[in-house]
Amino acid sequence: MRSTVHFLTERIEARKPTRVVTGNPIMLMAGLDDPEYRRVLATADLIVPDGSGVVWAARRLNQPVKERVAGFDLMQELLREGDLRHWSVYLLGSTQEVLEAAEANLARQFPGVRFVGRRNGYFSDQEDEAVIADIRRANPDLLFVARSAANQEPWIAKHEKALAVPVMMGIGGSLDVISGKLKRAPALFRRLGVEWLYRLIQEPWRYKRMLALPKFALKVIRDGDKVLKMR
């Protein structure tokens, strides 16, 4: 986490556009099924091991990472740094109600951060140009995109040059937690690597998406160092 925040701080201070992917098993499995999605992941400027399953897989394949860098925690650490450096933030995604509540909570928690714009995630492809123009006018240091994993990563990748934000990062359901709509898994769940189970208890309708987790584990065990090859 420390090296990630240091790297991204340097990118922000230098105003170098950086696309960050918080990789988890569900995203990796989607990349194996969809070559275009795989390209989106592979061309990111920085990929951090979000899911505990990724950390486990890396260790099993003798390519260990130092620690899990959860997207929610990375967002918090960047905002903490931004609080000291007076960085600016644009929030994109989720519902209007969740978005406004999350921004209000973040503004109280990080008074040194400038929240320069927000837009809910319910817009069509035809509205992309207007959304991008609004982000460019706001000229933020950080752009956090809270849409579905199937949408947010391809959207950021497609428009990263036009956006030209120093840090562009998908944060999935983080705003739901920040707004108070959902609770984050207790520390014990996170330490045991079963944060996904707590999420499933809160949102049982996600069970189909979660089926990718055992498939990922089986693929790592079965294929070993060939796990990342296309099927």
TORKOL-4160 file (C-alpha; in steps of 0.2 Angstrom, whole numbers, padded with zeros to 4 digits, m for minus):
231
<pt num="1" X="0000" Y="0000" Z="0000"/>
<pt num="2" X="0014" Y="0012" Z="0005"/>
<pt num="3" X="0023" Y="0010" Z="m0012"/>
<pt num="4" X="0007" Y="0012" Z="m0022"/>
<pt num="5" X="0002" Y="0028" Z="m0013"/>
<pt num="6" X="0020" Y="0034" Z="m0016"/>
<pt num="7" X="0019" Y="0030" Z="m0034"/>
<pt num="8" X="0002" Y="0038" Z="m0037"/>
<pt num="9" X="0007" Y="0054" Z="m0027"/>
<pt num="10" X="0022" Y="0056" Z="m0039"/>
<pt num="11" X="0010" Y="0054" Z="m0054"/>
<pt num="12" X="m0002" Y="0067" Z="m0047"/>
<pt num="13" X="0012" Y="0079" Z="m0043"/>
<pt num="14" X="0019" Y="0077" Z="m0060"/>
<pt num="15" X="0001" Y="0078" Z="m0068"/>
<pt num="16" X="0004" Y="0062" Z="m0077"/>
<pt num="17" X="m0012" Y="0053" Z="m0082"/>
<pt num="18" X="m0013" Y="0036" Z="m0074"/>
<pt num="19" X="m0026" Y="0022" Z="m0075"/>
<pt num="20" X="m0027" Y="0011" Z="m0060"/>
<pt num="21" X="m0035" Y="m0006" Z="m0060"/>
<pt num="22" X="m0039" Y="m0015" Z="m0043"/>
<pt num="23" X="m0038" Y="m0033" Z="m0049"/>
<pt num="24" X="m0049" Y="m0046" Z="m0041"/>
<pt num="25" X="m0053" Y="m0064" Z="m0047"/>
<pt num="26" X="m0070" Y="m0059" Z="m0054"/>
<pt num="27" X="m0061" Y="m0047" Z="m0066"/>
<pt num="28" X="m0047" Y="m0059" Z="m0070"/>
<pt num="29" X="m0060" Y="m0072" Z="m0075"/>
<pt num="30" X="m0069" Y="m0060" Z="m0085"/>
<pt num="31" X="m0053" Y="m0056" Z="m0094"/>
<pt num="32" X="m0050" Y="m0074" Z="m0099"/>
<pt num="33" X="m0068" Y="m0075" Z="m0106"/>
<pt num="34" X="m0067" Y="m0058" Z="m0116"/>
<pt num="35" X="m0051" Y="m0053" Z="m0125"/>
<pt num="36" X="m0056" Y="m0035" Z="m0126"/>
<pt num="37" X="m0059" Y="m0035" Z="m0107"/>
<pt num="38" X="m0042" Y="m0043" Z="m0105"/>
<pt num="39" X="m0034" Y="m0030" Z="m0115"/>
<pt num="40" X="m0042" Y="m0016" Z="m0104"/>
<pt num="41" X="m0034" Y="m0024" Z="m0089"/>
<pt num="42" X="m0017" Y="m0028" Z="m0097"/>
<pt num="43" X="m0015" Y="m0010" Z="m0103"/>
<pt num="44" X="m0018" Y="m0001" Z="m0086"/>
<pt num="45" X="m0004" Y="0009" Z="m0080"/>
<pt num="46" X="m0005" Y="0001" Z="m0063"/>
<pt num="47" X="m0014" Y="m0015" Z="m0057"/>
<pt num="48" X="m0015" Y="m0018" Z="m0038"/>
<pt num="49" X="m0020" Y="m0035" Z="m0030"/>
<pt num="50" X="m0037" Y="m0031" Z="m0023"/>
<pt num="51" X="m0044" Y="m0048" Z="m0020"/>
<pt num="52" X="m0037" Y="m0060" Z="m0007"/>
<pt num="53" X="m0039" Y="m0073" Z="m0020"/>
<pt num="54" X="m0026" Y="m0064" Z="m0031"/>
<pt num="55" X="m0014" Y="m0063" Z="m0017"/>
<pt num="56" X="m0016" Y="m0082" Z="m0014"/>
<pt num="57" X="m0014" Y="m0086" Z="m0033"/>
<pt num="58" X="0001" Y="m0075" Z="m0034"/>
<pt num="59" X="0009" Y="m0084" Z="m0019"/>
<pt num="60" X="0004" Y="m0101" Z="m0026"/>
<pt num="61" X="0012" Y="m0097" Z="m0043"/>
<pt num="62" X="0028" Y="m0091" Z="m0035"/>
<pt num="63" X="0025" Y="m0073" Z="m0040"/>
<pt num="64" X="0021" Y="m0067" Z="m0023"/>
<pt num="65" X="0015" Y="m0049" Z="m0019"/>
<pt num="66" X="0019" Y="m0040" Z="m0003"/>
<pt num="67" X="0001" Y="m0038" Z="0002"/>
<pt num="68" X="m0017" Y="m0035" Z="m0003"/>
<pt num="69" X="m0021" Y="m0018" Z="m0009"/>
<pt num="70" X="m0039" Y="m0017" Z="m0008"/>
<pt num="71" X="m0047" Y="m0003" Z="m0019"/>
<pt num="72" X="m0058" Y="0004" Z="m0004"/>
<pt num="73" X="m0042" Y="0006" Z="0007"/>
<pt num="74" X="m0032" Y="0013" Z="m0008"/>
<pt num="75" X="m0045" Y="0026" Z="m0010"/>
<pt num="76" X="m0045" Y="0030" Z="0008"/>
<pt num="77" X="m0026" Y="0032" Z="0008"/>
<pt num="78" X="m0026" Y="0043" Z="m0007"/>
<pt num="79" X="m0039" Y="0054" Z="0001"/>
<pt num="80" X="m0029" Y="0055" Z="0017"/>
<pt num="81" X="m0014" Y="0060" Z="0007"/>
<pt num="82" X="m0025" Y="0072" Z="m0003"/>
<pt num="83" X="m0031" Y="0080" Z="0013"/>
<pt num="84" X="m0013" Y="0085" Z="0017"/>
<pt num="85" X="m0009" Y="0091" Z="m0001"/>
<pt num="86" X="m0026" Y="0099" Z="m0005"/>
<pt num="87" X="m0029" Y="0088" Z="m0020"/>
<pt num="88" X="m0046" Y="0089" Z="m0030"/>
<pt num="89" X="m0058" Y="0074" Z="m0033"/>
<pt num="90" X="m0072" Y="0071" Z="m0045"/>
<pt num="91" X="m0084" Y="0057" Z="m0040"/>
<pt num="92" X="m0093" Y="0048" Z="m0055"/>
<pt num="93" X="m0106" Y="0034" Z="m0053"/>
<pt num="94" X="m0119" Y="0026" Z="m0042"/>
<pt num="95" X="m0136" Y="0033" Z="m0039"/>
<pt num="96" X="m0138" Y="0052" Z="m0035"/>
<pt num="97" X="m0143" Y="0049" Z="m0017"/>
<pt num="98" X="m0128" Y="0038" Z="m0013"/>
<pt num="99" X="m0117" Y="0049" Z="m0023"/>
<pt num="100" X="m0122" Y="0065" Z="m0013"/>
<pt num="101" X="m0122" Y="0056" Z="0004"/>
<pt num="102" X="m0104" Y="0049" Z="0000"/>
<pt num="103" X="m0097" Y="0065" Z="m0005"/>
<pt num="104" X="m0104" Y="0074" Z="0011"/>
<pt num="105" X="m0096" Y="0060" Z="0022"/>
<pt num="106" X="m0080" Y="0061" Z="0013"/>
<pt num="107" X="m0080" Y="0080" Z="0014"/>
<pt num="108" X="m0082" Y="0079" Z="0033"/>
<pt num="109" X="m0068" Y="0066" Z="0035"/>
<pt num="110" X="m0056" Y="0074" Z="0023"/>
<pt num="111" X="m0059" Y="0093" Z="0024"/>
<pt num="112" X="m0042" Y="0097" Z="0015"/>
<pt num="113" X="m0049" Y="0088" Z="m0001"/>
<pt num="114" X="m0058" Y="0099" Z="m0014"/>
<pt num="115" X="m0073" Y="0090" Z="m0021"/>
<pt num="116" X="m0074" Y="0098" Z="m0038"/>
<pt num="117" X="m0088" Y="0088" Z="m0046"/>
<pt num="118" X="m0099" Y="0073" Z="m0046"/>
<pt num="119" X="m0111" Y="0064" Z="m0058"/>
<pt num="120" X="m0121" Y="0049" Z="m0055"/>
<pt num="121" X="m0118" Y="0033" Z="m0065"/>
<pt num="122" X="m0134" Y="0033" Z="m0075"/>
<pt num="123" X="m0130" Y="0040" Z="m0092"/>
<pt num="124" X="m0130" Y="0033" Z="m0110"/>
<pt num="125" X="m0115" Y="0032" Z="m0122"/>
<pt num="126" X="m0123" Y="0047" Z="m0131"/>
<pt num="127" X="m0120" Y="0057" Z="m0115"/>
<pt num="128" X="m0101" Y="0052" Z="m0113"/>
<pt num="129" X="m0095" Y="0068" Z="m0122"/>
<pt num="130" X="m0104" Y="0079" Z="m0110"/>
<pt num="131" X="m0098" Y="0069" Z="m0095"/>
<pt num="132" X="m0080" Y="0070" Z="m0100"/>
<pt num="133" X="m0082" Y="0088" Z="m0104"/>
<pt num="134" X="m0088" Y="0091" Z="m0086"/>
<pt num="135" X="m0074" Y="0081" Z="m0079"/>
<pt num="136" X="m0061" Y="0091" Z="m0089"/>
<pt num="137" X="m0068" Y="0108" Z="m0083"/>
<pt num="138" X="m0067" Y="0102" Z="m0065"/>
<pt num="139" X="m0048" Y="0097" Z="m0069"/>
<pt num="140" X="m0047" Y="0085" Z="m0054"/>
<pt num="141" X="m0032" Y="0076" Z="m0047"/>
<pt num="142" X="m0042" Y="0060" Z="m0044"/>
<pt num="143" X="m0056" Y="0053" Z="m0053"/>
<pt num="144" X="m0065" Y="0039" Z="m0044"/>
<pt num="145" X="m0078" Y="0029" Z="m0055"/>
<pt num="146" X="m0091" Y="0019" Z="m0046"/>
<pt num="147" X="m0100" Y="0008" Z="m0059"/>
<pt num="148" X="m0101" Y="m0010" Z="m0062"/>
<pt num="149" X="m0084" Y="m0019" Z="m0065"/>
<pt num="150" X="m0090" Y="m0024" Z="m0082"/>
<pt num="151" X="m0093" Y="m0005" Z="m0086"/>
<pt num="152" X="m0081" Y="0005" Z="m0076"/>
<pt num="153" X="m0064" Y="m0002" Z="m0082"/>
<pt num="154" X="m0069" Y="m0002" Z="m0101"/>
<pt num="155" X="m0076" Y="0016" Z="m0099"/>
<pt num="156" X="m0061" Y="0023" Z="m0091"/>
<pt num="157" X="m0049" Y="0014" Z="m0103"/>
<pt num="158" X="m0059" Y="0020" Z="m0118"/>
<pt num="159" X="m0059" Y="0038" Z="m0112"/>
<pt num="160" X="m0043" Y="0040" Z="m0103"/>
<pt num="161" X="m0034" Y="0051" Z="m0115"/>
<pt num="162" X="m0049" Y="0063" Z="m0116"/>
<pt num="163" X="m0050" Y="0063" Z="m0097"/>
<pt num="164" X="m0032" Y="0066" Z="m0094"/>
<pt num="165" X="m0034" Y="0065" Z="m0075"/>
<pt num="166" X="m0018" Y="0061" Z="m0065"/>
<pt num="167" X="m0027" Y="0046" Z="m0056"/>
<pt num="168" X="m0042" Y="0037" Z="m0064"/>
<pt num="169" X="m0048" Y="0022" Z="m0054"/>
<pt num="170" X="m0063" Y="0011" Z="m0053"/>
<pt num="171" X="m0070" Y="0009" Z="m0035"/>
<pt num="172" X="m0085" Y="m0002" Z="m0038"/>
<pt num="173" X="m0097" Y="m0002" Z="m0023"/>
<pt num="174" X="m0086" Y="0009" Z="m0012"/>
<pt num="175" X="m0098" Y="0024" Z="m0012"/>
<pt num="176" X="m0112" Y="0012" Z="m0005"/>
<pt num="177" X="m0101" Y="0009" Z="0010"/>
<pt num="178" X="m0095" Y="0027" Z="0012"/>
<pt num="179" X="m0113" Y="0033" Z="0010"/>
<pt num="180" X="m0119" Y="0021" Z="0024"/>
<pt num="181" X="m0130" Y="0011" Z="0012"/>
<pt num="182" X="m0120" Y="m0004" Z="0015"/>
<pt num="183" X="m0108" Y="m0009" Z="0029"/>
<pt num="184" X="m0090" Y="m0015" Z="0025"/>
<pt num="185" X="m0085" Y="m0032" Z="0031"/>
<pt num="186" X="m0078" Y="m0033" Z="0049"/>
<pt num="187" X="m0059" Y="m0034" Z="0051"/>
<pt num="188" X="m0060" Y="m0052" Z="0055"/>
<pt num="189" X="m0069" Y="m0056" Z="0038"/>
<pt num="190" X="m0055" Y="m0046" Z="0029"/>
<pt num="191" X="m0041" Y="m0054" Z="0038"/>
<pt num="192" X="m0048" Y="m0071" Z="0034"/>
<pt num="193" X="m0050" Y="m0066" Z="0016"/>
<pt num="194" X="m0069" Y="m0069" Z="0015"/>
<pt num="195" X="m0075" Y="m0051" Z="0013"/>
<pt num="196" X="m0084" Y="m0057" Z="m0002"/>
<pt num="197" X="m0095" Y="m0068" Z="0010"/>
<pt num="198" X="m0100" Y="m0053" Z="0020"/>
<pt num="199" X="m0104" Y="m0044" Z="0004"/>
<pt num="200" X="m0115" Y="m0059" Z="m0002"/>
<pt num="201" X="m0124" Y="m0059" Z="0014"/>
<pt num="202" X="m0129" Y="m0041" Z="0012"/>
<pt num="203" X="m0133" Y="m0043" Z="m0007"/>
<pt num="204" X="m0138" Y="m0061" Z="m0010"/>
<pt num="205" X="m0143" Y="m0057" Z="m0028"/>
<pt num="206" X="m0124" Y="m0056" Z="m0032"/>
<pt num="207" X="m0122" Y="m0075" Z="m0030"/>
<pt num="208" X="m0121" Y="m0078" Z="m0049"/>
<pt num="209" X="m0106" Y="m0065" Z="m0050"/>
<pt num="210" X="m0098" Y="m0074" Z="m0035"/>
<pt num="211" X="m0098" Y="m0091" Z="m0044"/>
<pt num="212" X="m0082" Y="m0084" Z="m0053"/>
<pt num="213" X="m0072" Y="m0086" Z="m0036"/>
<pt num="214" X="m0072" Y="m0105" Z="m0035"/>
<pt num="215" X="m0069" Y="m0106" Z="m0054"/>
<pt num="216" X="m0054" Y="m0095" Z="m0052"/>
<pt num="217" X="m0047" Y="m0105" Z="m0038"/>
<pt num="218" X="m0049" Y="m0122" Z="m0047"/>
<pt num="219" X="m0041" Y="m0114" Z="m0063"/>
<pt num="220" X="m0026" Y="m0109" Z="m0053"/>
<pt num="221" X="m0024" Y="m0126" Z="m0045"/>
<pt num="222" X="m0027" Y="m0135" Z="m0061"/>
<pt num="223" X="m0017" Y="m0124" Z="m0073"/>
<pt num="224" X="m0003" Y="m0118" Z="m0062"/>
<pt num="225" X="0008" Y="m0105" Z="m0071"/>
<pt num="226" X="m0003" Y="m0107" Z="m0087"/>
<pt num="227" X="m0018" Y="m0099" Z="m0078"/>
<pt num="228" X="m0017" Y="m0082" Z="m0087"/>
<pt num="229" X="m0017" Y="m0090" Z="m0104"/>
<pt num="230" X="m0032" Y="m0088" Z="m0115"/>
<pt num="231" X="m0045" Y="m0102" Z="m0115"/>
